[in-house]
Amino acid sequence: MLLTSSSDVSASACRKWIQSLSSSAVPKFLRAASLGVQLNESWIVGSAAAYIWNYSNHMVSQGRQHEIVTSLQAVLDAIKAVEIPR
């Protein structure tokens, strides 16, 4: 029988909570980016891109970037569509 410490259980619960939060937040930010494109408001798209990056950058540091390619591609397409100034 394998015993887990309470810190292992807490860390696991925390990871699951963060994954759940990211899973629900990123689609909402993608929707905001889409609305920004429809309204031709680059500041909305830029803000959505920043939030998506902030909610997803832990995945890059964990070597899981392949899981967010679709989201990041959608953000890049939105940025191109509204021509955010450099």
C-alpha positions in Angstrom: 0.0 0.0 0.0 1.4 3.4 -1.0 1.0 6.2 1.4 1.0 9.8 0.3 1.8 12.7 2.5 -0.7 15.6 3.0 1.7 17.9 1.1 1.6 15.6 -1.9 -2.2 15.6 -1.8 -2.3 19.4 -1.4 0.1 19.9 -4.3 -2.0 17.6 -6.5 -5.1 19.4 -5.6 -3.5 22.7 -6.4 -2.3 21.5 -9.8 -5.8 20.3 -10.6 -7.3 23.6 -9.6 -4.8 25.5 -11.7 -5.5 23.3 -14.7 -9.2 23.7 -14.2 -8.8 27.5 -13.9 -6.8 27.6 -17.1 -9.2 25.4 -18.9 -12.1 27.7 -18.2 -10.2 31.0 -18.5 -8.4 30.6 -21.8 -11.5 30.0 -23.9 -13.0 33.2 -22.4 -9.9 35.1 -23.3 -10.0 33.7 -26.9 -13.6 34.9 -27.1 -12.5 38.3 -26.0 -9.8 38.3 -28.7 -12.4 37.3 -31.3 -14.7 40.2 -30.1 -11.7 42.5 -30.4 -11.2 41.5 -34.0 -14.9 42.0 -34.7 -14.8 45.5 -33.2 -11.4 46.2 -34.7 -10.1 47.1 -31.2 -6.4 46.2 -31.0 -6.3 47.0 -27.2 -8.9 44.2 -26.6 -6.9 41.7 -28.6 -3.6 42.8 -27.0 -5.1 42.4 -23.5 -6.5 39.0 -24.4 -3.2 37.9 -25.7 -1.4 39.0 -22.5 -3.9 37.2 -20.3 -3.6 34.0 -22.4 0.2 34.1 -22.2 0.1 34.7 -18.4 -2.4 31.8 -17.9 -0.4 29.5 -20.2 3.3 30.3 -19.7 3.7 27.7 -17.0 3.0 25.1 -19.6 5.9 26.3 -21.7 8.3 26.1 -18.7 7.1 22.5 -18.1 7.8 21.6 -21.7 4.0 21.2 -22.5 3.9 24.0 -25.2 2.3 21.6 -27.7 -0.9 21.7 -25.6 -1.3 25.5 -26.2 -0.3 25.8 -29.8 -3.9 26.1 -31.0 -4.7 28.9 -28.5 -1.5 30.8 -29.3 -2.2 30.4 -33.0 -5.7 31.9 -32.6 -4.2 34.8 -30.6 -1.5 35.4 -33.3 -4.2 35.4 -36.0 -6.2 37.9 -34.0 -3.2 40.1 -33.6 -2.6 40.0 -37.3 -6.2 40.8 -38.1 -6.2 44.0 -36.1 -2.6 45.0 -36.9 -1.4 45.7 -33.4 1.4 48.3 -33.8 4.9 47.2 -32.8 
